[in-house]
Amino acid sequence: MTRNQTMIAFLLLIVVQTASGCGFINNIRAKQEVNDGARAYKAGDFKEAQAHFESALELDPNQENAPIFRARAIQRQYRAGVSTPENQALAEQAIAAYEDMLRRDPSNEEAYNAIVQLYGLMKQEDKQREYLQRTANDQQAPGAKRAIAYAFLAGKQWRCSYDITEQTDNMQTVQRDNKTIKEYKKPADEAEFERARQCSNQGLELANQAVALDPTNDAAWAVKSNLLLEMSKMAQMEKNPEVKANFDRQYEEAIAKNRELSEIKRARKEEEKQRKAAEKAAKEG
């Protein structure tokens, strides 16, 4: 190797080491920004928290926690029901932050749910439904993600039915076996009854698609149980006790499955919490 070649190799080594050192320092600074952002968030200063999380991402674009923390901080600044341009812009900014989170982690349930929720709070139901339907129909999307979309859509159909069946004129309370229970009767307007039936039928079909895609989704089982309860109400309205009993049985099965899965999810969260606490204690020790 000539003297010039040796010098070039030496200079390249210095550049690589310097770059590596800068990356290491930036990683440390990014973690500090995340910690500062967490303190600001806990104190209720969400705008300052957002600034810290964004600084963390500038220092380290691959920072693991900053993307979701940034999205949360922006969302907490949004005030539901306030229609000023500035407030609406915050909601759009939060949606964009959650969408960035989904690009990093397509299966992130929190980010997906937050986008759906924000569209609802903004009263942009068409955008919300379009967003859900696009995901539900996306054959390339993970089954768990599509299941969430189907469950949300099923929930909208449940609300359509529930708002009819629970009208004061469509139910009455009676005493039976020393218990006060609700009994349901057909709406005076037959078209209202048919609309409730159509919504619950469509909703149950969507809930079944959600369960088929992800049998472990507790929310899908919850909305399925609610829709089966709507079907039971309508069977009672039509004075068909056998059909009602069948829907009641399916409802009990669905709600039991929901409780089972919810308990599993709770236990896993607790295990994860304990694991992280143990890791933190080990590092500090």
N, C-alpha and C positions, 0 to 999 in steps of 0.2 A: 504494500500500500504506500503510495506517495505521500509526501508531507501535506500536500493540498487535500488529498483524500482523507487523511487522518484528521485534519482540521475541520473539514466539512462534517465528518462523522461525529466529532466532539461537539460541534455547534448544534447538530441535530439532537444529540443526547440531552443537551442543556434545554433545548426548546421543549422536548417531550417531558422532561422532568418538571419544567416550570409549568407547563400546561396541566400536568397531572396534579401538581401542587395547588394550582388555582382551583381546579375542580374539587379537590378535597376541602379547601378553605370555603368555597362557595356552598358545598354541602353542609358544612357546619353552620355557616351563616343562615342558610335556608331553614335549618332545624330551629335556630334561635328565633327566626321570624315567625315560624309556626307556633313556638311556645309563647311569644309575645302576643300573637293573634289570639291564641286560646285564652290568655289572661284578659284581653280586651273584650272578647266575646262573653266570657263569664261575668265581666263587669257591666255588660249591657251596651258597650260601645261597639256596635256592629259595623259602623263605617270604618273605624280604626282597625278593627279585626280584619275586615276585607282588605285594607291596604297592606297589612302585614302578610296575609296569605298570598296576595298577588306578588309582593316582593319575594316571597319564598319561591314562587314559581319562576320568577325571572332569574333568580340565582340558580335554581335547580329545577328545570322543566319536568324532571322525572320524580319530583318529590311526591311521596306516596300519599300523604294526608292532606296536603294543601288544597287540591282540587275540590274535594267534597266540603272541606271547611269553608272555602271561599264561597261556594254556592249557598251554603247554609247562612253565612253572614249576610249575603245579598238578600236572600229571601226574608230574613228577619227584619230588614229595613222596609220591606213592602208592607203597606197597610191595606188590608182587605176592605173593599167598599169605598175607597178613596179614588176618585176617577181623574185626578190631576195628571197632566202629561208626565210630570216628573215621577209620580208614583207608578204609573203604567210602565214607564221606561225601566224602573227597578225590577218589575216583574219580568219584563222581556230579558233583562240582563241576567236575572236569576235562571230563567229557562235556558239561556245560552250557556251559562256556567254548568248547569246540570247536563246539557247535551254534550259539553266537552267531557264531563265525567263519564258519560255513556260511551263516548269514543274510546276512552281509556279502558273502560270496563263495561262491555255491553250487557253484562248480566246484573249490573248494580240495580237492585230493586228500589232502594231509597231514591235514587236519581230519577228513575222512571216514574215512580209514584208522585214525586214532587212536581214534575212537569205537568202531569195530569191534573193534580190539585191546583196548580197555579192557573191553568187555563180555566178551570171551574171558578176560581175566585175572581178572575177577570171577567167572568160572564161571557167567555168566548166558547160557548158550548159546541159550536160547529167545528172550531179548531180542535177542541178536546176530542170530539167524536172521530174526526178525521185522523187525528194522531193515534187514537186507540185502534181504529179499524185498519190503518196502515200496518201497524205492528201485528195485529191479529192475523192478517192475511199474508204476512211475510214468511214464506216457506223457508227462507234462509236464517230467520231469527231463531234463537234458542227456544226450545219448547216452553221452558219456565217463563220466559219473557212474554211469549204469546199468551200463555195461560193468564198472566196478570191482566193483559189487555182484554181478553175475553171476560174475565171476572168483573172488570170495571164496566164493560158494556152490559153484562148481565145485571149488574147493580142498577144501572139506569132503567132497565126494563122493570126491575122490581119496584123501583120508586114510582113508576108510572102506574102499576097495579095497586100498590099500597095506598097511594093518594086517593084512590077511588074506594077501595074496600074499607078504609078506616074513616070514611066520612060519617059524621054523626047519624045521618039518616039511614045508613046502611048497616048499622049494628045496634045491639041492645044488650044490656046486662041482665042476667037472670040468676036466680038462686037454684043450685042443684047440688044435692048431697052436702048441704051446709057450706057450699062454696059459691062465691060470686064469680061467674064466668061470662065471657062475651059470646054472643051468638050473632051470626051475620045473615043479612037478608039482601035480596036482590035490589039494586038501585031502581028507582022508579023509571028511569030512562034506560031502556034495554040496550041502547047504543053504548052507554057507559059501562055496562056489564061486559059487553063484547070487547070493548077496548081494554078493559082490565084483563080479560081472558087472553087476548092476543098478546098483550105485553108480558104476561106471566109465562105463556107458552114459549114466546121467543126468548125470554130471559132464561128459562130452564134449559133450552137448547144451547144457549151460549155458555151457561154454567157447566153443562155436561162436557162441552168442548174444552173448557178450561181444566176440568178435572181429568179428562182424557190425556191432555198434554202434560199435566203435572199433578199426579195424584197426591203429592205431598204439600200442595198449596192450601193452607188452612183457610185463606180468604175465599178461595173458590168454593170450598165446602160450606163456608158460612153463607155465601150468597145463594148457593144451591138450596140450603135448608130454608132460607127466607122465602125463596120462590115456591118451594113445596108447601110452605105454610099458606102462601097466597092461593095455591091450587086447592088446598083444603078448605079455605074460606069459601071459595066459589062453589065447591061441591056442596057445602052446607047451604049456600044461597039457593042452589038448585034442588035442595032436599034429597040428596043422594048420599045416604050414610055409608054405603059400601065403598064408594069412590073416595069419600072423605077419609074413611079408616085406612085405606091404602096409602093415601098421601100422608096421613099422620104417621104411619109406620115408616115410610121413606124419610120423612122429616126427622124422626128420632134417630134413624141410622146416620143421616147426614150430619146432624148436630153433634152426635157422639164422635164421629170422625173428625169434625172440626176441633172439638175439645182435645181429642187425643193428639192431633198434630200441633195445636197451640201449646200444649204442655211440653211436647218434644222441642219445639222452637224455644220456649222459655228456658228449658234445661240447658240447651246448647248455648244460649246467650250467657247464662250464668257460668257455664264451664269456660267459655271464652273470656269472660270478665275475670275469672279467677286465674286463668292462664296468664293473661296480660299483667295482672297484679303480681303474680309470682315472678314473671320475667323482669318487671320493674324493680321488685325487691332484690332480685339477684344482681341486677346491674348496680343498684345503689349500695349493695352490701360489698 
